[in-house]
Amino acid sequence: MNVRKAVKEDAENLIDFNQKMAFETEGKKLDPQKIKNGVEAVFADDRKGFYIVAENDHGEIAGGLMVTYEWSDWRNAWFWWIQSVYVVPEFRGNHIYSAMYDHVRTLARESGDVCGFRLYVETENSKAQKVYEKCGMHRSHYLMFESESE
């Protein structure tokens, strides 16, 4: 398996992964043009974040995730948020997420200004929660609140 930072040419896979992940986890169908623009915006502006992909031995993309940034004034460092995690069903159970997470951790160490990693997961997605726990992540004591802008 090869884990690497995604490039623009990976955008179609990432768009597809986002569509599938939203439907699988929340039953949502995303607006195709909006998600296309959203993925392409990350490649156009690295301040928004970056993507990681995992390729199998045949060069097929087996999974992907996005990293975005949150500044912590308490720590004078960055939290990296892991988002849009998707592993193609036939590759699940093969440690794809853990390989991508290890790669993200390596990039963070190289960066030198990252204090931790965060992600959110659907409360009923117990399979994903177990994967994250196996990778050394734990449930935070924070709850997440949100509202849509008008």
Helices and strands as residue ranges (DSSP letters): E 2-5, G 8-10, H 11-26, H 32-44, E 50-55, E 61-72, E 77-87, G 89-91, H 96-111, E 114-119, H 126-134
